[in-house]
Amino acid sequence: MDIRHLRYFVTVAEHGSITRAAEALGMEQPPLSQQIRQLEKNLGVVLFERLTRGVKLTDIGAVLLPRARTILDLQAQFLSTAQGLARGEMGHIRLGLAGAVSLLPVIPFTIRRFREMAPDVTIFLEESNTPSLCTALHEPSVDIAIVRPPVPDPVRLSVFHLLDEPTVIALPRGHKLADTPVISLDMVAQDPLIIFPRELGPGFHDAILSAYQVAGVTPVMGQQAPQIAGTIPLVAAGLGVSVVPRSLSQIHAGGVTFHTISEPAPRATLAVAIRAGQNMPLVTRFAGVLRTACRKWTNRQPDQDFFDLEDQTGPK
């Protein structure tokens, strides 16, 4: 049965006349009459009583009419959903976030902006470390991830640079340099360095140790933190110092002060990763909005509130 037959059936029922229904459908009356008879033949039922003027639903036709409308509504919903998915305006995104990424203001800003642009899209967040997120991309239990490069499997993933976040050094309260706004790494060379395991973020891990090397010192390795954000409580406990992304200074942990690192200072690089060859318009659209927002974040003036750029990030 052609779904057009249901549309013809509903239109004739609503107009009570094949002639008026034909006009509404933009077709001639004889072909419409033929299509209705063909539908009745296919179903093995009589849908209309033919009157001198017009037609009237039979009891069977009256029962089938709301069901026909339901099918047509479902078809319209199906087409609307398919078109929305194709335009990246409907569906859901499973977004993975590497450790401490959610603290960078541009990330929650991008999520909020995208939800305003595409209100029919649901975004699910999952926070983990970069290797676990790359595994999740392959499973796939996430669709897109913000990671700290390099990734363990660059061949099967497409990775795009987002930004290089400045770092700060976290000191325990009462440290002899607690009142010093700018600190060089050689000034804390004798303090135990609290750092996360290299396998959780080899790029950032190596950047920190390389910065110490450039400063002409070798750090005293202290206790390892289970994740990047986990370094702050250990610093607060007086177990050492830590080099962290500047966004972590938003963590109001008692007993910790944050200080600018004199150049050359390490950077915490972020990238967005998706499965190579994936063809999900929604994911592609979100990645584009994210990259645009990160570019504006990087290029903003030092004293400019990022949220002043809100109207420039993209149309709603």
Residue pairs with C-beta under 8 A, 6 or more apart in sequence:
1 39
1 42
1 43
3 71
3 72
3 75
4 35
5 35
5 36
5 38
5 39
5 42
6 39
6 68
6 71
6 72
7 25
7 72
8 21
8 25
8 32
8 35
8 36
8 39
9 36
9 39
9 47
9 61
9 64
9 65
9 68
10 65
10 68
10 69
10 72
11 21
11 24
11 25
12 18
12 21
12 32
12 36
12 48
12 55
13 47
13 48
13 57
13 61
13 65
14 21
15 21
15 24
16 54
16 55
16 56
17 53
17 54
17 55
18 29
18 32
18 33
18 36
18 54
18 55
19 29
21 32
22 28
22 29
22 31
22 32
25 32
36 47
36 48
39 47
40 46
40 47
40 48
45 58
45 60
45 61
45 64
46 58
46 60
46 61
47 57
47 58
47 60
47 61
47 64
48 55
48 56
48 57
48 58
48 61
49 55
49 56
49 57
49 58
57 65
81 90
84 90
84 91
84 120
85 91
85 281
85 282
86 281
87 281
88 118
88 281
88 282
88 283
88 284
88 285
88 286
89 118
89 120
89 121
89 282
90 118
90 120
90 121
90 282
91 120
91 121
91 122
91 282
92 121
92 122
92 123
92 124
92 282
93 121
93 122
93 123
93 124
93 143
93 144
93 282
93 283
93 286
94 124
94 126
94 141
94 142
94 143
94 144
95 111
95 123
95 124
95 125
95 126
95 142
95 143
95 144
95 145
95 146
95 286
96 126
96 127
96 128
96 133
96 136
96 137
96 142
96 144
96 145
96 146
96 147
97 107
97 125
97 126
97 127
97 128
97 133
97 145
97 146
98 127
98 128
98 129
98 130
98 133
98 145
98 146
98 147
98 148
98 201
98 270
99 127
99 128
99 129
99 148
99 196
99 200
99 201
99 227
99 228
99 229
100 227
100 228
100 229
100 244
100 245
100 247
100 248
101 107
101 127
101 146
101 270
102 108
102 125
102 127
103 229
103 245
103 247
103 248
103 250
103 251
104 165
104 245
104 247
104 270
105 247
105 297
105 306
105 307
106 163
106 293
106 294
106 297
106 306
107 146
109 293
109 306
109 307
109 310
109 313
110 289
110 290
110 293
110 294
110 313
111 123
111 125
113 289
113 293
113 310
113 313
113 314
114 121
114 123
114 286
114 289
114 290
115 121
115 123
116 316
117 289
117 314
117 315
117 316
118 282
118 285
121 282
126 133
126 136
126 141
126 142
128 136
129 200
129 201
129 227
130 145
130 147
130 148
130 149
130 151
130 152
130 200
130 201
131 152
131 199
131 200
133 142
133 145
133 147
133 273
134 145
134 147
134 151
134 152
134 153
134 157
134 273
136 142
136 145
137 143
137 144
137 145
137 157
137 273
137 274
137 275
138 153
138 156
138 275
140 275
143 274
143 278
143 280
143 282
143 283
144 272
144 273
144 274
144 283
144 286
144 287
145 272
145 273
145 274
146 162
146 270
146 271
146 272
146 273
146 290
147 159
147 270
147 271
147 272
147 273
148 201
148 203
148 204
148 268
148 269
148 270
148 271
149 159
149 161
149 203
149 269
149 271
150 202
150 203
151 157
151 159
151 271
151 273
155 276
156 275
156 276
157 273
157 274
157 275
157 276
158 273
158 274
158 275
158 276
158 278
159 271
159 272
159 273
160 271
160 272
160 273
160 287
160 291
161 269
161 270
161 271
162 270
162 271
162 272
162 290
162 291
162 294
163 269
163 270
163 294
163 295
163 297
163 298
164 267
164 268
164 269
164 270
164 298
165 245
165 246
165 247
165 267
165 268
165 269
165 270
166 245
166 246
166 265
166 267
166 268
167 208
167 243
167 244
167 245
167 246
167 261
167 265
167 266
167 267
167 268
168 243
168 244
168 245
168 246
168 248
168 249
168 258
168 259
168 260
168 261
169 183
169 185
169 188
169 241
169 242
169 243
169 244
169 258
169 259
169 261
170 231
170 232
170 235
170 241
170 242
170 243
170 244
170 248
170 249
170 256
170 257
170 258
170 259
171 177
171 178
171 183
171 188
171 235
171 241
171 256
171 257
171 258
171 259
172 235
172 236
172 237
172 238
172 239
172 240
172 241
172 255
172 256
172 257
173 236
173 254
173 255
173 256
173 257
175 191
175 241
175 257
177 183
177 187
177 188
177 259
178 257
180 187
180 259
181 259
181 260
182 259
182 260
182 261
182 262
183 259
183 260
183 261
183 262
184 215
184 261
184 262
185 211
185 212
185 215
185 217
185 219
185 243
185 261
186 215
186 216
186 217
188 241
189 212
189 215
189 217
189 218
189 219
189 220
190 220
191 220
191 222
191 240
191 241
192 220
192 221
192 222
192 223
192 239
192 240
192 241
193 208
193 212
193 219
193 220
193 221
193 222
193 240
193 241
193 242
193 243
194 222
194 223
194 224
194 225
194 231
194 234
194 235
194 239
194 240
194 241
194 242
195 205
195 208
195 221
195 222
195 224
195 225
195 231
195 242
195 243
196 205
196 224
196 225
196 226
196 227
196 228
196 230
196 231
197 205
197 224
197 226
198 205
198 206
200 227
200 228
201 228
203 269
204 228
204 266
204 268
204 269
207 266
207 267
207 268
207 269
208 243
208 266
209 219
210 266
211 243
211 261
211 264
211 265
211 266
212 218
212 219
214 264
215 264
222 234
222 239
222 240
223 234
223 239
223 240
225 231
225 234
225 242
228 244
228 245
228 248
229 248
229 251
231 242
231 244
232 242
232 244
232 248
232 251
232 253
232 256
233 253
234 240
234 242
235 241
235 242
235 253
235 255
235 256
236 253
236 254
236 255
236 256
237 255
238 255
243 261
243 266
244 268
245 268
246 258
248 258
249 258
270 294
272 287
272 290
272 291
274 283
274 284
274 287
289 313
289 314
292 313
292 314
293 313
296 306
296 309
296 312
296 313
297 306
297 309
300 306
300 309
